[in-house]
């Protein structure tokens, strides 16, 4: 009974905290990722039947963490620093992608390698790890396929468009020539290892800023861009197979229609009638 009255807090109040925090996490769909440790500790403590005191301390820690975040935001706004709004159309167009890639110097071997990786992400819609961890045996340029690893640890083949096959073929013939590593995209710093995911993830936004783009550009966004284009050209079933999704509902979340594209489609539909 003592656990029901901790520092003047009733069990009803703690139950309200539980419902609030569970709803806060469920609304974002990621109960295990990107959340403060105090929040996870609160829910784990409750599910494991620990005392309400532990749960209450975790709640207070979460509130302290949230206050620090809000305080930092107010401090930044007071200095005139603004937060960029979320883009309405978070995928790139072909011209934008070409402008970003134009920031790379292809005479430099490292930047040439990054160019090939980004191009494969753009044209195939594969995940970053699936491309950067490619081995020479996974590439079939003549057949137009790549054998990649899925999230579940399985191996599956995806289509390799002709334009991407040409870019990759030149790299494997000249860029990776003389490499002892089995990786298609080896690290230039760490011998025997593939290129770092962190290097590629941080490099693309830097290139986008150099190209003058104000919208958010990130590596996984290239996968969204490919999904949107595939759905528009071939339908959601083809996009699901290329992205190796288990369900079509997952693929639908990757599609982001621009209002201008929707307007053009509506115009075509009415003009055809």
N, C-alpha and C positions, 0 to 999 in steps of 0.2 A: 504493500500500500504506500510505502514511502516513495516509491518511484513515480507514483501518480502526482505527487506534489513536490516539484523540484523548483526551488527559488520562486515559488508562487505561481508556477505554471501548471495548469490542470492537464489531465489526460486529453480532454477535448481539444485544447489548444494544440497539443502535439499531434493529435490526429488531423487537425486542420493543416498543420505544416506538412504532414505526410501527403495528403491529397494535393496540396498546392504544388509541392516539389515533383510529385509523380506526374501531374498534369503538365508542369513546366517542361519536363524531360520528354514526355510522350509527344508533345506538340512539335518537337523538333526531330523526332524519329531517331535519335542517336543516344540511347541510354548509357552507352559505354564509352563514347568518344567525345572529346572536346568539352568536358564538363569538369568543374573543380573537384578535387579529391574529397573535399568535405561533403559535397552533395552525394557522391557515390558511397562514402562512408556512412552517411545517414541512412540511405536505403538499404545497404548491406546489413547494417546493424539492426534495422527493423526486421528484415527478412530472416535473420539468423536468431532472432529472439533475444537480443542483448537488452540491457537495461535502457529505460527511457532517458537516463542521465546521459549516456553516450550519445543517444540520438539528439538530445537537446544541445549538447556541446557542439555537435556537428552542424546543427542548424545555425547556431550563433556564429560559427566559423564561416559558414556560407554567407550569411548576412554581412559579415565583416569584409569578405572578399568582394561581394557585390558593391558595397559602399566604396571600396577603393577604386573599383572600375568606374563607377559613376563620378567619383571625385576627380579622377584623372581626366575623364571626358570634359567635365566642366572647366578644369584648369586649362586644357588645350583650347577649348572654345574661348576662354577669356584672353588667351594670347592671340586670338584671331585665326587659329588653325581650324579648318573646316574638314568635315568628313565627307568624302565623295559618296554620293547616293548610289545605290545599287543600279547597275545598268538595266534598262528595259529589255535589251536584246543582248544577252551575255555570250553570243557566239560571233565569230569573225566571218567576214566575207573574204572572197578570194583575193581581192585587191589589198585588203588590209593585211592578210597573211603574207602576201608578197612584199609589202612594204616593211613588215617586221623582219623577214628573212633578208631583205636588202641591207640590213645593218651588219650582217656577217661578212667577214673577209674570207672568201673561199680559198684564197692562196695560203691561208694559215690552216694547218692540218687539224688543229683542235676545233676551230670554228667550222671547218668543212664537216667534221664529224657531227657537230651539234646541228648543223643544217640538215644533214641526212636524217637524223633522229626526229627532229621537228617535222620534217616533210612526211616521214612515215606515220607519225601520229596524226597528221592532218589528213592524209589520204586514206589511211586504213581504219582510223578510229580506235586503235588498240590502246591498252593502258600503257603507262610509261614503263613499268617494269617488264611488261611483255616485249617491248621493243629494245630497251637498253640491255636486256639479258639474252638477246638473240645470239645463237651460236651459228657457225658457218653451215652446219648440217641442217639448220632450221629453215634455210632460204632455198626456195626453188624458183629461180628467175624464169626459167623456161615454162614451167607450169603456172606461174603467176600466183604462188601461194607462200604464206609464212606459217610455220608451226610455232605457236606461242603457248605459254602457260596461262591457265585460267586462275581465278581466285581460289578455286577448290583444289588446286594442285594438279588438275588434269591437263592434257595436251590436246590442242585442237588446231586445225588449219583455218586460216582466214584468207580472203582474197587480197591479192596485191595488184593494184591498178598498174597499167602500163607506164604511166608517167612516174609513179613511185619506183617501179622496177628499174627504169632507166637511171634514176638518181642513185638507187642502192647499188646497181651494177657497176657504175663508175667508181663508187667508193670502194667496193670490194676488190676491184681490179687494180686501182692505183692507190687509194688512200690507205687501205689496210694492208697493202703489199709489204711483205717482210716482217709482219707481226707474228711473233711466236704464240701470242695468246689465241685461245679458241673463240674468244668473244668477237662478234662483228664490230662492236663499238668499245674498244678497250680504253682504259684510263691511261692518260699520258703521264700521270704522276705515280700511281700505284701499279707496279708491274704485276701482271697476271690477273688483274681485276677489271671488271666492266666499269664504264663511266658512271660517276656518282649520280644518283637520283636528285640529290640536293643541288648539285651543280646545274643540272638541266632545269629544275623547277625554279630556281632563282634567276637563271639566265634569261628565260623568256620574258618575264615582266620588264626586265632591264632593257631588252631589245625593243619592246613595245613602247616604252617611254622614249627611247631614242628615235623611234619612228613618228613620234608625236601623237600617239593614240592616247585618248583620255579614258576610254572604257577599260574595264578590267580584263586583263589577258593573263591566263594561267594555263599550265600544261594540260590539266584535265579538261579545260574548256575546249581544247582541240577535239577531244572525243565528242563533246556536245555538238560542236560544229559539224563534224562528220555525220553524226546521227541525224541532225536536222536535215542535212542535204540528202542523205540516203532515203529518209522517209518521204521527202518531197519528190524524189526521182523514181524510187522503186517500191515504196510502201514500207510499212512498219515491220512486216515479216522478214523482209530482206535485211533491214537494219538490225533486227534482233539477232539474226544468224551471224552477221558480220561482227557485232559487238559481243557476241557470245553470252547474251543474257538468257536467263532461264525462262523468263516470262515477258510477254509483250508489255505488261504494265510498267516494268522497269525501263524498257526502252522509251516508253511514252514520256517518262520524266526527264529524259535527255533531250527532248525536242523543244525548241524555243522558237516560236513563230514571230517574225517581225510583223508589225501591223501593216507595213507597206506590202509585204508579201501576201498577207491575207486580203488586202484591198485588191491587189492584182488578180488573185484567184477568184474573188467574187465578181470582178468585172468580166473575166473570161467566161465564167459560168453564165452570166446574164447575156453576154454578147452572143454566146453559142446558141442560146434559145431564141 
